[in-house]
Amino acid sequence: MAEIQISKHAREQMKKRGISEEMVFDIVQSPDQEISEDSDKQIYQSIKYFEKDKKEFLVRVFVNIIKPPNLVITVYRTTKIEKYWQDED
């Protein structure tokens, strides 16, 4: 993956949701799944265990891939793994 930057909005969401910058970079570099939302957005997602909550969450990282450096536009975590997980065909 190309170099990435994290937007101010994404940083605010990461802080609010307890998602570290290290985790975001790890997911973008080595995602469990990569989904093309449209021609300019890519979603990188991985299942991560959050010690504080004592459970797994699906962490989704939305990246604008139009021009370098790619920009992380938002990040969130959800327990609704089955809703967003895409099974391999």
MDTraj code that builds the backbone (N, CA, C; nanometers):
import mdtraj as md
import numpy as np

residues = "MET ALA GLU ILE GLN ILE SER LYS HIS ALA ARG GLU GLN MET LYS LYS ARG GLY ILE SER GLU GLU MET VAL PHE ASP ILE VAL GLN SER PRO ASP GLN GLU ILE SER GLU ASP SER ASP LYS GLN ILE TYR GLN SER ILE LYS TYR PHE GLU LYS ASP LYS LYS GLU PHE LEU VAL ARG VAL PHE VAL ASN ILE ILE LYS PRO PRO ASN LEU VAL ILE THR VAL TYR ARG THR THR LYS ILE GLU LYS TYR TRP GLN ASP GLU ASP".split()
xyz = np.array([
    [0.0840, -0.1189, 0.0000],
    [0.0000, 0.0000, 0.0000],
    [0.0874, 0.1237, 0.0000],
    [0.0392, 0.2267, -0.0628],
    [0.1099, 0.3545, -0.0685],
    [0.1104, 0.4204, 0.0700],
    [0.1854, 0.5275, 0.0791],
    [0.1895, 0.6052, 0.2026],
    [0.0488, 0.6544, 0.2359],
    [0.0169, 0.6586, 0.3658],
    [-0.1150, 0.7089, 0.4056],
    [-0.1007, 0.8189, 0.5100],
    [-0.2028, 0.9036, 0.5132],
    [-0.2150, 1.0058, 0.6156],
    [-0.3494, 0.9843, 0.6843],
    [-0.3626, 1.0369, 0.8048],
    [-0.4868, 1.0237, 0.8797],
    [-0.5492, 1.1617, 0.8944],
    [-0.6738, 1.1743, 0.8518],
    [-0.7434, 1.3034, 0.8590],
    [-0.7730, 1.3406, 1.0038],
    [-0.8009, 1.4682, 1.0247],
    [-0.8366, 1.5179, 1.1578],
    [-0.9609, 1.4453, 1.2085],
    [-1.0605, 1.4294, 1.1215],
    [-1.1843, 1.3599, 1.1602],
    [-1.1534, 1.2166, 1.2042],
    [-1.0721, 1.1457, 1.1264],
    [-1.0386, 1.0070, 1.1603],
    [-0.9660, 1.0010, 1.2945],
    [-0.8748, 1.0946, 1.3191],
    [-0.8024, 1.0972, 1.4471],
    [-0.8987, 1.1180, 1.5642],
    [-0.9970, 1.2051, 1.5452],
    [-1.0976, 1.2281, 1.6503],
    [-1.1763, 1.1006, 1.6769],
    [-1.2148, 1.0304, 1.5709],
    [-1.2903, 0.9067, 1.5846],
    [-1.2066, 0.7978, 1.6515],
    [-1.0790, 0.7908, 1.6165],
    [-0.9895, 0.6926, 1.6771],
    [-0.9795, 0.7156, 1.8283],
    [-0.9621, 0.8404, 1.8670],
    [-0.9507, 0.8743, 2.0093],
    [-1.0788, 0.8388, 2.0832],
    [-1.1910, 0.8759, 2.0252],
    [-1.3225, 0.8514, 2.0856],
    [-1.3497, 0.7012, 2.1010],
    [-1.3012, 0.6221, 2.0064],
    [-1.3332, 0.4791, 2.0015],
    [-1.2215, 0.3886, 2.0540],
    [-1.1140, 0.4485, 2.1021],
    [-1.0058, 0.3696, 2.1599],
    [-0.9274, 0.2877, 2.0587],
    [-0.9103, 0.3436, 1.9384],
    [-0.8375, 0.2756, 1.8314],
    [-0.7050, 0.3486, 1.8110],
    [-0.5961, 0.2758, 1.8249],
    [-0.4644, 0.3384, 1.8157],
    [-0.4217, 0.3605, 1.6705],
    [-0.3302, 0.4537, 1.6527],
    [-0.2728, 0.4791, 1.5207],
    [-0.2004, 0.3539, 1.4712],
    [-0.1329, 0.2870, 1.5619],
    [-0.0625, 0.1630, 1.5276],
    [-0.1602, 0.0586, 1.4720],
    [-0.2770, 0.0465, 1.5338],
    [-0.3775, -0.0494, 1.4861],
    [-0.4272, -0.0111, 1.3471],
    [-0.4504, 0.1170, 1.3241],
    [-0.4979, 0.1636, 1.1927],
    [-0.3942, 0.1302, 1.0853],
    [-0.2674, 0.1617, 1.1103],
    [-0.1634, 0.1318, 1.0122],
    [-0.1508, -0.0186, 0.9891],
    [-0.1626, -0.0968, 1.0961],
    [-0.1558, -0.2424, 1.0848],
    [-0.2693, -0.2959, 0.9970],
    [-0.3898, -0.2453, 1.0176],
    [-0.5053, -0.2905, 0.9394],
    [-0.4898, -0.2519, 0.7927],
    [-0.4445, -0.1305, 0.7664],
    [-0.4279, -0.0866, 0.6278],
    [-0.3165, -0.1666, 0.5586],
    [-0.2099, -0.1942, 0.6298],
    [-0.0974, -0.2687, 0.5715],
    [-0.1291, -0.4167, 0.5529],
    [-0.2083, -0.4736, 0.6441],
    [-0.2328, -0.6180, 0.6422],
    [-0.3757, -0.6484, 0.6885],
    [-0.4760, -0.6099, 0.6092],
    [-0.6150, -0.6277, 0.6507],
    [-0.6609, -0.7739, 0.6413],
    [-0.7588, -0.8090, 0.7251],
    [-0.8234, -0.9397, 0.7104],
    [-0.9064, -0.9393, 0.5815],
    [-0.9646, -0.8230, 0.5512],
    [-1.0410, -0.8066, 0.4276],
    [-1.0217, -0.6665, 0.3723],
    [-1.0303, -0.6575, 0.2399],
    [-1.0202, -0.5301, 0.1694],
    [-1.1409, -0.5220, 0.0766],
    [-1.2179, -0.4140, 0.0881],
    [-1.3419, -0.3999, 0.0118],
    [-1.3378, -0.2690, -0.0657],
    [-1.3672, -0.2753, -0.1951],
    [-1.3772, -0.1529, -0.2751],
    [-1.5185, -0.0991, -0.2607],
    [-1.5303, 0.0184, -0.1997],
    [-1.6630, 0.0770, -0.1830],
    [-1.7059, 0.1450, -0.3124],
    [-1.6150, 0.2176, -0.3736],
    [-1.6373, 0.2782, -0.5044],
    [-1.5002, 0.3095, -0.5633],
    [-1.4955, 0.3834, -0.6710],
    [-1.3673, 0.4050, -0.7383],
    [-1.2672, 0.4877, -0.6578],
    [-1.3148, 0.5609, -0.5574],
    [-1.2210, 0.6436, -0.4815],
    [-1.2066, 0.6043, -0.3347],
    [-1.2810, 0.5015, -0.2896],
    [-1.2744, 0.4609, -0.1491],
    [-1.2495, 0.3119, -0.1342],
    [-1.1613, 0.2807, -0.0417],
    [-1.1302, 0.1420, -0.0086],
    [-1.1561, 0.1242, 0.1403],
    [-1.2134, 0.0102, 0.1772],
    [-1.2356, -0.0207, 0.3181],
    [-1.1425, -0.1356, 0.3550],
    [-1.0640, -0.1138, 0.4580],
    [-0.9764, -0.2171, 0.5122],
    [-1.0351, -0.2559, 0.6465],
    [-1.0531, -0.3857, 0.6689],
    [-1.1134, -0.4262, 0.7954],
    [-1.0465, -0.5508, 0.8502],
    [-1.0418, -0.5554, 0.9844],
    [-0.9832, -0.6684, 1.0555],
    [-1.0567, -0.6864, 1.1870],
    [-1.0592, -0.8097, 1.2336],
    [-1.1171, -0.8407, 1.3639],
    [-1.0054, -0.8274, 1.4666],
    [-1.0299, -0.7427, 1.5658],
    [-0.9297, -0.7156, 1.6689],
    [-0.9910, -0.7341, 1.8074],
    [-0.9110, -0.7855, 1.9000],
    [-0.9531, -0.8026, 2.0383],
    [-0.9164, -0.6771, 2.1172],
    [-1.0145, -0.6225, 2.1881],
    [-0.9920, -0.5043, 2.2715],
    [-0.9923, -0.5492, 2.4169],
    [-0.8751, -0.5453, 2.4763],
    [-0.8556, -0.5923, 2.6139],
    [-0.9486, -0.5186, 2.7106],
    [-0.9611, -0.3889, 2.6935],
    [-1.0438, -0.3074, 2.7846],
    [-1.1890, -0.3559, 2.7862],
    [-1.2397, -0.3957, 2.6700],
    [-1.3788, -0.4403, 2.6588],
    [-1.3925, -0.5918, 2.6723],
    [-1.2802, -0.6624, 2.6679],
    [-1.2774, -0.8086, 2.6781],
    [-1.3599, -0.8757, 2.5688],
    [-1.3529, -0.8193, 2.4464],
    [-1.4214, -0.8829, 2.3338],
    [-1.3648, -0.8362, 2.2008],
    [-1.4062, -0.9074, 2.0963],
    [-1.3605, -0.8764, 1.9618],
    [-1.4537, -0.7771, 1.8940],
    [-1.3927, -0.6923, 1.8132],
    [-1.4656, -0.5960, 1.7319],
    [-1.4128, -0.6052, 1.5897],
    [-1.4959, -0.5703, 1.4948],
    [-1.4510, -0.5510, 1.3578],
    [-1.4124, -0.4043, 1.3466],
    [-1.2868, -0.3794, 1.3136],
    [-1.2396, -0.2422, 1.2975],
    [-1.2359, -0.2137, 1.1483],
    [-1.3059, -0.1067, 1.1070],
    [-1.3170, -0.0704, 0.9661],
    [-1.2478, 0.0630, 0.9430],
    [-1.1565, 0.0657, 0.8462],
    [-1.0788, 0.1851, 0.8135],
    [-1.1137, 0.2251, 0.6703],
    [-1.1698, 0.3439, 0.6536],
    [-1.2099, 0.3943, 0.5219],
    [-1.1013, 0.4872, 0.4698],
    [-1.0523, 0.4566, 0.3491],
    [-0.9387, 0.5300, 0.2929],
    [-0.9740, 0.5849, 0.1554],
    [-0.9478, 0.7148, 0.1371],
    [-0.9619, 0.7767, 0.0054],
    [-0.8347, 0.7430, -0.0709],
    [-0.8502, 0.6711, -0.1832],
    [-0.7337, 0.6214, -0.2566],
    [-0.7083, 0.6955, -0.3880],
    [-0.7768, 0.8084, -0.4082],
    [-0.7669, 0.8818, -0.5341],
    [-0.6262, 0.9322, -0.5644],
    [-0.5623, 0.9951, -0.4667],
    [-0.4287, 1.0490, -0.4947],
    [-0.3369, 1.0268, -0.3755],
    [-0.2080, 1.0148, -0.4020],
    [-0.1147, 0.9951, -0.2910],
    [-0.0913, 1.1264, -0.2157],
    [-0.0674, 1.1243, -0.0881],
    [-0.0797, 1.0046, -0.0051],
    [-0.2264, 0.9724, 0.0193],
    [-0.2582, 0.8434, 0.0285],
    [-0.3958, 0.8023, 0.0573],
    [-0.4351, 0.8580, 0.1932],
    [-0.5634, 0.8918, 0.2082],
    [-0.6105, 0.9583, 0.3290],
    [-0.7137, 0.8737, 0.4023],
    [-0.6845, 0.8408, 0.5283],
    [-0.7819, 0.7726, 0.6135],
    [-0.8881, 0.8762, 0.6475],
    [-1.0131, 0.8485, 0.6052],
    [-1.1186, 0.9478, 0.6254],
    [-1.2043, 0.9196, 0.7481],
    [-1.2176, 0.7932, 0.7860],
    [-1.2858, 0.7616, 0.9116],
    [-1.2488, 0.6210, 0.9544],
    [-1.2694, 0.5957, 1.0825],
    [-1.2381, 0.4663, 1.1436],
    [-1.3454, 0.4387, 1.2474],
    [-1.3935, 0.3144, 1.2517],
    [-1.4820, 0.2777, 1.3615],
    [-1.4711, 0.1302, 1.3912],
    [-1.5271, 0.0915, 1.5052],
    [-1.5303, -0.0497, 1.5424],
    [-1.6748, -0.0882, 1.5691],
    [-1.7058, -0.2147, 1.5435],
    [-1.8419, -0.2628, 1.5614],
    [-1.8400, -0.4080, 1.6062],
    [-1.9424, -0.4457, 1.6808],
    [-1.9579, -0.5861, 1.7194],
    [-2.0391, -0.6607, 1.6131],
    [-2.0932, -0.5897, 1.5169],
    [-2.1768, -0.6499, 1.4120],
    [-2.0898, -0.7057, 1.2990],
    [-2.0040, -0.7977, 1.3368],
    [-1.9085, -0.8543, 1.2421],
    [-1.9799, -0.9180, 1.1237],
    [-2.0821, -0.9980, 1.1503],
    [-2.1524, -1.0681, 1.0423],
    [-2.2204, -0.9734, 0.9437],
    [-2.2535, -0.8541, 0.9862],
    [-2.3177, -0.7564, 0.8973],
    [-2.2209, -0.7064, 0.7896],
    [-2.0950, -0.6882, 0.8258],
    [-1.9985, -0.6271, 0.7353],
    [-1.8980, -0.7254, 0.6753],
    [-1.8873, -0.8433, 0.7346],
    [-1.7904, -0.9405, 0.6871],
    [-1.8367, -0.9983, 0.5544],
    [-1.7489, -1.0020, 0.4565],
    [-1.7848, -1.0552, 0.3263],
    [-1.7203, -1.1924, 0.3096],
    [-1.8059, -1.2927, 0.2997],
    [-1.7566, -1.4291, 0.2803],
    [-1.6932, -1.4436, 0.1434],
    [-1.5899, -1.5258, 0.1393],
    [-1.5241, -1.5530, 0.0120],
    [-1.6160, -1.6372, -0.0733],
    [-1.6217, -1.6066, -0.2021],
    [-1.7072, -1.6854, -0.2920],
    [-1.6356, -1.8093, -0.3399],
])
top = md.Topology()
chain = top.add_chain()
for i, resn in enumerate(residues, 1):
    res = top.add_residue(resn, chain, resSeq=i)
    for name in ("N", "CA", "C"):
        top.add_atom(name, md.element.get_by_symbol(name[0]), res)
traj = md.Trajectory(xyz[None], top)
